[in-house]
Amino acid sequence: MKRPQAPLDVLIVEDEALLVMDIEDMISDAGHNVVSDGASLYDVEALPDDLDPDLAFVDLQLARGTSGLDVCRLIRTRWPKTFVVFVTANPKKIPEDFCGAHGVIPKPFSRNGLLSAMRYIEEGVCDPPPTSPAPASFVASPAFAASWA
């Protein structure tokens, strides 16, 4: 299986517009591309099948009463190679199996925290396992922590 190379194509699923703009700026500053964003499961369902992002940042509580857990399941089915990271203030609401997601960045996060997590994730996506130590701003799911150990 061919691994993605930097710059990564990133999908943002977040219902707070100002936070989306901040995350987009940070992703661009890290040298990656934001290929799309959405505020709900319905927005992600409407995306074209050929979008195929390398990485998706997904909040848990989304617009229109939808859940990031459902978005994660959709992404993992539709684009199985996409690396999914929850970005949430409620990491304890993530099930033990992370619904197949690869990790979480807890909110609130700092600019440095997100950029550190991005560098670590980039290593893990492009050339696993990462050689850098995991930053405090990123918690890998148990399955991926084990595979990266």
LINDA-V560636 format. One line per field, one symbol per residue. phi: phi as a letter, one per 30 degrees, with the letter a starting at -180 (. if undefined). A space follows every 10 residues. Layout:
phi = ???
//
This chain:
phi = .dddcdddcc ccbaccedde dddedddddd jccdcabaca edddeddddd dhddbbcbdd ccdhiccddd deedddddbd dddcbdbadb dddddedhhi dclbcdcdbc eddddddddd deedddaddd cddddddbcd dedddddcd
//
